[in-house]
Amino acid sequence: MKINYQSDFKIIEKNLNGDVNTPFRFTYRTVLSGCVVAEFDGHGYKNCHRLDDGGLLVIFDRHGLRPGALSVKREYYLSDADFADGICNLVSVENTGVILVASFPIRIMPHTMRCRAYLCQIRSMMMC
């Protein structure tokens, strides 16, 4: 999906590892950009929230990302007594399928549809 790099947008992450109480940190970036971090520290969410179906809605608000393919580094912090610190760090890096572009035609839509036009679903390829 192509989105103008200056636009705010949302994505939905599906097939997440761990349960709803598992801390995680997702770092989104394009080449030569800063990053947007969506995370859950075990107590509160930052730049995201859980949906009723267990998915995760990630919000890109005034993100400052540059044009390019949007990738994500997903880090889960799973409790596991077999590790010295009691945490199993599970990490993957993937392309999201979202491409931020410098020019993309804007279609005028009814107000209620505008945000939905920039909502896409991302499916994690990681397995527990």
N, C-alpha and C positions, 0 to 999 in steps of 0.2 A: 504494500500500500504506500502511495506517495502522499506526503504531507509537506506543506510549505514550512520551512525551518523556523519561521517567525511565529507560527501558530501555536497556541496552546492545544494540547490533545490529551487523550486518555487511552490506555491499553488495558486489556484484561489478560492476566496470567492464569492459565489453567494447568491442571495436572501437577500441582505443587508437591514437593517432597515434604515429608514430615506431617505433623498434624497442625491444627490451628494454634497450638501453643509453642511450636518450634520457632525459636528466634532465627531471623534470616536478614541478609543484606543483599539487595539487587542493585548493581551499579550499571547504569545505562550511559553510553557514550557514542559519539561519532568520531572519525579521525580528526585530529587537531582541535578537539573540543574539550571543554571541561566535562563534567559528568552530572547526572541526576541520580541520587540515591533514594531508593525506596527500602524501608526497613521496618522490622518489628524486633524490639529488644526483649521481648517476653512480657512487656507491660504496656507499651504504646506503639502506635504506628506513625511513620513519618512518610509523607508524600504518597500514601496508599491507604486502602482499607479493605477488609474482607467483605465479600458478597455473600448473600444467603446460600448460594450453591457451593461455597467453599473457595471460589475463585478470588483473585486479588485484583482490585481496580487500582492501577497506578496512574497518578496525575502528573502531567508535565505542564507546569504553570510557570511562565516566565523563565524557561529552562536555560536559555542562552546556548543551546547546542547549535553547531554549524551544520551545513549540508553534508550529507553522506549517509551510508548505511548505518542504522542504529543497531548496536550490539549490546548484549547484556552479560554481565558476569554475575552468576547466581551463587551465593554462599549461604549454606544452611549450617546451623550450629546444633547438631544432634547430641543429646545427652547419651553418653556411653562410658561406663565405668572402666572399660578396658584401656582407655587412653589416659595418659598421665594427668592431663588437665580435666578429665571427665567429659570432654567434648570431642565429637567426631566432626571435623570440618569437611563438608561435602561441597565441591566447587565444580561449576561448569561455565564455559564461555560459549555463547551462541549468537547467531544473527537473528534478529527479531522478525525480519521480513518487512520492516518499516524503513522507508528511504525518505530522509528529509531533503527537500529540494529547494533551490533558490527561486524557482518560478513554477507556479502551479495555478491553473485557473480556479478562481473562487466562484462557486455557484451560490446565488442568493436562494436561501431556503427559509421556510417558516422558522421562527425563533426556537420552537421546541425541537426542531430537527438539527440545528447547527452543531451542537456538541456530539450528537450521535454520528455525524458524518465523519468524525475523526476518532471513532472508537473502533479498535480492531482487537482481535483475539490472538494471543500468543500461546502456543502450546510448548510446554517444557519437554525436552527430549530425555531428561535425566530419569533414571530409575533408582528406586531405593534398593 
